[in-house]
Amino acid sequence: FRNQIPRLSKADALGSLIEKFLDSAINLGPEPVLNTDGSVRVPGLDNHAMGTMFEELVRRFNEDNNEEAGEHWTPRDAVRLMAKLVFLPIADQIESGTYLLYDGACGTGGMLTVAEETLQELARARGKQVATHLFGQEINAETTAICKADLLLKGEGEAADNIVGGPEHSTLSNDAFPAREFDFMLSNPPYGKSWKSDLERLGGKGAIKDPRFVVSHRGEPELSLLTRTSDGQLLFLANMLSKMKPPLRLGSRLAEVHNGSSLFTGDAGQGESNIRRWILENDWLEAIVALPLNMFYNTGIATYVWVLTNRKPAHRKGRVQLIDGTQWFKPLRKNLGKKNCELSEADIEKICEVFLAFEETEQSKIFPNAAFGYWKVTVERPLRFRGIDGERVWSAKEVKELKAMGERAEASEGGVAVVRRIHRGGGVEADPLRGLFSAKIGGKAVVVEYEPDSELRDTEQVPLLEEGGVEAFLRREVLPHAPDAWFDPGSVRVGYEISFNRYFYKPTPLRSLAEIRADILAVERETDGLLGEILGLGGAG
């Protein structure tokens, strides 16, 4: 504090600060200020009150510096919603005991403290006594210090010891709690932020064996969850999922905020899609709630709360609930950075009611997990040239020469398909959809494989729920337009994406003919009047 005195003096703020500390109406000590008769004039501050005051100062500081606020400060209305989405479904199952809470991007610790308060409140209301232990990790050293100070002021010294932070303690590259499992986890990780330096510290994509990000799944010993280096937000979710307790009585419950790109970015087989696949095929995703726009201090983009658990109740198993909460908010009288609205208690209650009801409504849609999955299929067609021998195998070198000198042509234009391989002797059966075609060479029936034309190559996304699968889709959608097309089953990849807005899209209703006619007549009358004025002016001249 002594180092700040010259700065305060230079800003003419030192005197007013001393006045505030000496104000008889303010008591920052733990003991009350008494009147001469012994009655309490100004009550003292206990640890909880001091912590509340400290949090309010942090909130105001972050609002004044809203460019950075979103990195370490999540609005308390959003945090309260997340906490209730985590705890309300299992509120009646809470037993007296100890629970561990975790945030892998804890900032100033607000999510942890709000989650703790919510759990304690629900437990007390049901006559239970619970002890909570808070754990957090944060890369920003100053923010970590604020988080620790807040916990110390609230009398939670042990929890402060469980907050790990600083530039050397990045959650992605240096997990502070690799052996820990947690009951409840909440987080708001950074979105759109590069994790390239973390990747380098982990040894590069080819060398990473971190079990948080390379998992065994459905017969695949090493399913990579590594995302693009430009955005690591889904890796924070993978990190939390790696810390779930066994799915016994309560299992683990999670809530994490993401932007829209986490719903659909990443092609089949890429890290983002693999994370969604891993989550959905393990049936961990309970719901996604779309929040109102402009909810956060430093961004106006769409944000979504993902709610996950490894202990789904029976009525939710195999299904995912999408909730459109974008219209439930209260406008702020004054913008706080880009934040111009908030969730009132009534809004939070409404969203939680819809979540707990688990029913189809205008704002709630329910889908089977597989509804978000698809097969990515590469569709090939033969490479064709005019005037070539269609009864011989062409080597790779010859194909290259043909491409350089020959003239491509469709079958309808007399183009002959380039044969890549011939199967003789009846050992292989023809299957045109898989690239095995019946042909006659030297007067004998054989099965041939054709050289694919890279210029005609195409891809199709086939829904996992497609009746009849990939083959039925191709027969219906592709073969009528390209009878010589085929696909390689070995190249098919499974992907998952959640096109949230598509499910809640509301088309603008078409205007009636009467309205359109009235507008046209009005325009005609207006143009007639203008024409009259022009002609009148012309005559006067």
C-alpha positions, 0 to 999 in steps of 0.5 A: 500500500505504501507504494501506492501513496505517491500515486494517490497523492499525485491524483489528488485522491489520497485525502478523500481516501483517508476521509473515507477510512476515518468516516464514523459511519464506516467500520471495516473492522470485525468489532462493532462501534458502540455508543456511550450507552453500549448499544451498537452504532455501526456493526462490525464486518465478519469474513462473509461481509468483507468477502461480499464487499471485496467481490463488489469492488472486483465487479466494479473494477472489471466493469470499468475495465470491460475490455478485459473483463470477459477474460476473468469475470463472468456476469453473476446472473449467468453464473447463478443460472449455471449453478442452478442448472448443475444442482437443481436436478439432483437437489433432492439427492444431496446427502450430508457429506463432502463435495469437491468443486472445480473450475479450470479457468477460474478467474477471480473465483466467482463461479466457485463461490456462487456454486458453493453458496447454491449447494449450501443453500439447497442442502440446508433447505433439505436439512443436510449438512455439506462441506465443500472444497474448492479447486481452481486453476488460472493462467493470469497471476493477478487474477489468481491473487484476487481469487485467493484474496477473496477466499481468504477474506471469506475465511476459506484459507484451505480453499485458497491453497487449492487455487493454482495460477500463473503463466506457468500453470496453464490448464491445458499444458500443465494440469494442476490436478491430474489425479483429482475427480470432482463432483461438480464443475463449472467454467467459462473458458476463453473462446477464440484464443490461441493455445499454440504455446500450450501445444508446443509445451505438450510436444506438438500434435504428433507427440501428445499422449495426454489422456485428457486429449487423446482418448480410447473410444469405441474401438479407437485406441487413440481418438484425438480431441486436439482442436485447431490451435486458434481456439482451445475452448473445447479442450477446457471441456475435455479437461473437465470431462477427464475429471469426472467421478465414476457414474455411481450415485450422483456421478459428476455434473458440469456446466460450461459456457461456449460461443457458437463455434463449439457447436459446429466448427470442425469437420468429421474426424477433426478435434472439435467434431471428435469432442462432440462425438465423444460426448454424445456417444457417451451420452453425457450431454443433458442440455444446451441453453442459448443465452441472450445476446450481449450478456457478457462485458466484452463480447456481444456474440451468441453464447451457450451453456452446456450442461453435462453429466455421466449420471443421466436420469432414465428419462433423459438417457439417449436424448439431448434438450436444446433450450432457446433462452435468448428472449428471457432477459431484463434490459439494463438501464446503462450498458456495462461494456457490451453487456446491455441485459441481464437474467432476472431471478424470474428469467433464471427460474423460467429457464430452470423450469423448462430444463427440469420439465424436459418437454417439447415446447416452442423454446425447448426441443428434444432430440436423440443423440444420433440426430446430431451425427453424420457420416462424411462420405467421399464420392468418386467417379471414373477418370475418362478420356477419349480414344484410350484402351479401356481393356488394359490397366494403366500405371500411375505414371501413365495416368499422370501422362494422360492427365497432362496430354489427354482430353477428359470426357464424360461417358456420354461424350465417348469418354473411356474409363481408365482401368486401375485394377482387374480382378479375374477368376471370380474371386471378387464380386461386382459391387458398383456402389463400392467401386467394383464394376462388371466388365468384359475384357478379351471377351471374358467377364471380369471385375474392374476398379477405375481410376478416380477423377479428382476433379469430379470428387465430391463429399456428402453428409449422410445423417446417422439416422438416415434409413438404410444408411449410406448406401440408401442415401447414395442410391436416392440422391447421387446415382440418379445424377451420376450412375458411375459414382461409388464410395470407399467404405474405408474413407467414411468418417463420423462427425457431429455438429449441433445446428442450434439456430436451425431448430429454432428458426422462425421464417418471416411470414409472407405478406398477404396479396392484399397488403402487397396490392395496397403498397403497389397502388400507394406507390402508383399514386405517389408516382402519378403525383410526381409526374403531374408536378413535373409536367406542370413545372415543365408547362410553366417554363 
